[in-house]
Amino acid sequence: MFVVGGESLIDLVSEPRQGNDAIRMQAHPGGSPYNCAIALAKLGNSTGYLCPISKDGFGTYLLEPLAEAGVRVLLEERVAAPTTLAVVTLDAQGKAQYEFYRGADRAFTAEGMIAALPDKLTLFQIGGFCPILPEDAAAWIEVVRAAVAKGATISIDPNVRPSLVEDFAAYKQRLSAFLDLAHLIKVSEEDLQALDAGKSIEAHAAELLARPNCELVVVTLGEGGSRAFTAAGQAHAGIYAPPAFGDTVGAGDSLMAGILTWLEETGSLRPGVLGALDDAALAATLRFGAVVAGLNCAQKGCRPPGRSEVDALLASLAP
């Protein structure tokens, strides 16, 4: 089983306000790990999701897409803490202000999460908010170590958010502990800029590959596509631009799910094999991920494609 650990939340997005009009909000399920779990399941993977879900109405709302995709919720007992909210307020000019109100995504113990891990664990994917607060990071790092003990490949997508961190230097130290345990690290160009704007992508990739366990680094470049690096090769792939564009919400999470799916199906999602991927293998991996991400971008909001959609598009694009 693939297991994804990390936050789920509700995005409350305001419509642009005119004059003295009331603020009107739209609610959407979200959270990078939550999105990735759904995308993995829709691509045909046995997937579990490790995050507390609130007893409130928003919690019920979050459970619906998980159930529809076939994701197994590993922490079955719902919690009293309210669902975490990401509030996006737009002014009359459309300028956004972001605020996070955290609740249920932090209502855990390391012991409870470790007990919920399945015995057979192929992959443990972590990221998002997990390293932001010291007490949360201490619990999540124990969970990652427990997954390592079960033989899981570890992947991480940190989604670095400096605006949420009071002490960025301390955050970088906590994040570093997670990066040291990961076999596969996915970062965005923005993540790397936040961590050290003075280094090139190549320098960042080399430093990540020099960590104790890292064998594959993927860097997303927005409209510039994505790059991948191992000790044996590197590659670049462009985006797949759908004929009708929706938005980019969840594109990186969908790409990550596509990469993990392709690696598993090609027998490469294992330490000792990841690091041997050459230019051609990396290019094929990124291409599959780009198609998954592109199909997601044909929709409004994060709506990852099913496997049949991906296979049909790949067949149509074949030379």
N, C-alpha and C positions, 0 to 999 in steps of 0.2 A: 504493500500500500504506500502511496504518496501521502504525506501529512504536511499540511501548511499551518504554521503557528503565527499568530499575530492578530492585529485589531480588525474588528468590524465596527462600522459606524454608520450613522445617517448623515448624508450631506443635505443640509438645508440651504437651498440656494434662492436668494431673493430675486425678484424681477426688478428692473430699473424703476426707481421711485420717481413719481412726478409730483412736484409741489408738496402739498400736505396729505397726499394719499397714504393709506395704510401700507405697511410693508407686507407684500405677498410673497410667500415662500413655497418652494416645491421641494419635496423630500425624495431622496434617492438613496438606495442602499449602496454602501461603499466600504473603503478600506482596502489598501493594496493586497494584503494577504488573503482577505475575503474574496476579492476579485480573482486572484490567482487560483484559489481552490476551485471556484466555479469553472474557470476556464480549463483547468486540468481535467475535471470530471467530464465536461462536455466534449473533450477530445478523446474520451474513452478510457481514462485511467481510474483505477480504484483509488478514491481520494478521501481522506479524512481532514476535518478542520478542527483546530485546537484553539478555541477562544471562548470565554464565557458569553452566554447570550442572556439578555435581561428578560425578566418576566413581563416587562411593559409591552405596550402595543407596537412600538418600534422593533422590539425584539422579535415579535411574531412576524412582522414585515420582513426582517432580515432572514428569518428561517425559510421563507417561501422560495427564493431563488436557489438556496442550497438544496432544498428538497427536490425542486424541479430538475436540477442538474444531476442529482444522485449523489451529492456529497454527504458523507457520514459525519454528523456532529458528535465529536468525541466526548465533550463535556455535556452530558445529557441533562443534568439538573440545571435549570435556569436560575439566575441570580436576582437578588432584590435590587441591586444597583441599577440606575437608569442607563439606557443605551447611550453610548458616547455619541456626541454630536459635533459635526464640523459645520459651522455656520458661515456662509459666504454671503455678505451683504454688498449689493451693488448700488452705487449712487446714480444720479440722473445721467452722468456721463459714462456709466457702465464700469467705473473703477471698482475693483473688488477689495473688500476687507475681510480677512479670515480670522476666525476665533474657534478654538477647540474646547469642548466641555467634556472631559473624560469621566467615564463611569464604569460600565460593565466590562469594558475590555481590560480593566485592571483588577477585577474581582476574582483573583486566582491565588493559588498557592503552588509552589514548585512541586510539592508532594502530590497534589491533586492532578496536575498536568502530567507528571511522570506516570502516575497510575493509569491515566487514560490513553497512553501511547499503546498502539497495537504491538503484539509480539513480533509480527513479520513487518518490517519497516524498510522499504526500499530507499526512500528519500525523505529527508526532513528539510523543508523550506521555511526560512524565517526571515523577518525583516520588519519594515515599518517602524512602529513606535517602540519596539522591544528594548533598544539600548538607551532611550531618552532619559528615563529616571533611574537613579542608582538601584533602588529596591526592586524595580521591575527587571532591570538587567541582571541582577543577581539571581532572580528566579529563573528567567529564561535561559541563562547560560547553563544552569543545572539541567534543564530540559534538553538542551542541545547535547550535553555530555551524555545524558541517558540515551539519546537517539544514536549517538556514536557507538555506545556500548552494545546497541542492538544491531550494529553493522550497517547503519544507514549512511548513504551519501548525504552530505550537508551542502545546501545551497543557501545563499543569502542575497536579498535585494533590499539594501538599507533605506532607500528613499530618504536621504539626508534632508532634514528640515531645520535649518538654523534658527528660524523664528520661534520654534517650540522649545529651544534649549537655552537655559539660563547660563550655564558654564560650558561653552563649546569645547574648550580644551579637555575638560573632564569627560564630556560626551565622546570625543574622539578616542580617549583611552578605553572607554567601555566598548565602543564599536570595534576597536582593535582586537579585543579579546574574542569577539564573535568571528571576525575575519580570520583569525588564526585557526579556527576550527573548521572553516568552510573549504570544501573541495571546489566549488563553483561560486564565483562572485559576479553578480550583475550590478552594474552601476550606470547611472546616466552621466552625460557630460556635465550636467549641472551639479550632480553629486561631487564629482571630482573637483570642479571649480570651488565648491564650498569647502572641501577638505584641504586643498592646497592649489590655489589658482596659479602658482608659479611653475607648476610641472606640466609637461605635455602628457597627452593621453598615453603615449608609448612609455613614458617614464612611470606613470601611475601603474600601468599594466605590469611592467617589469617588477615593480615593488610588490604588487599584490601576488604575482607568481612566485616571488621569493619567500612568501610566508610559509609556515610549516606544512600546510596541507593543500594549498590552492594549486589547482592544475589547469583551470579554465577561467578566463576573465572575459566577460561580455560587456561592452560599452555601447549604450544607446545614444544616438545623435539627433533625435527628433526627426525632422524632415531629411536629415542626412543619412538615415538608415542606422546601421549598427556595425560594430567591429568585434572580432573575437581574437583572443590570443592564447596560445599554449606554448610550451617549450619547443614543440615540434612544428608550429606554423602559426599563421595568422590570416585573417580574411576580412573582407568588407562586403556588406550586402545593402542594397538600396531598399527603400520601403516598397510595399505594394499599395498603390493608390487606387481605392475602389472607384468605380464610375460615378457613384453618388456618395458624397462625403457627409457624415454625420458630425462627429467630433472625435477628439483624441482621448476621451476619458477611458482609462483602463487599457490603453494601448500597450504600455510597458508591461503590465501584468499579463496580458494576453500573449505578448511576445515571449515572456519568460515561460509561460505554460507550454507554448509551442516548442521552445528549445528543449525543455525537460522531456517532453513527449518524444521528440525525435531522437534524443540521446538514448532514452530507454529502449526505443524500438530498434535502434541500430546496435544495441549491446554496448553502448559507450558510457552509460551513466554509472561508472564505477571508478573508484580511485585506482590509479595505475593504467587505466585506459583513457580517461579524459585527457591526461597530459600528452598522450601520443597522437591526438587528433591533428592531422596535417591540414594544409591550406584547403584542399578540396573538401575534406570532411567538415571543416568549419564553415565553408561557404554554403554547403548543403544544409547544415544546421540552421544558420542564420536565415536562409531563404524560407525554410518551413516556418520559422518563427515570424518572419515578416508577413507571410500570407495570413497567418492567424491574427496578427495585429491589424493588418489592413482590413480584413473582414469585420473585425470589431469596430473599426473606424467608419464603417459604412452605416453604423447605427448611432442613435443619440444615447449617450450614457454608455456605461460598460455592459455590453451584451456580446460576450465571446461567442464565436461560431461553434457549431457542432462539427464532429469529425467528417460527416458526409459533405458538408459545405467546403471544408478545406480540401478534401480529396478531389471533389469535382472541379474546383478552381485550379488545383495543381495539374490535373489532367488536361484542362483547357489551355494552360500556359506551356505545356510540354512542347518542345520543338518537333 
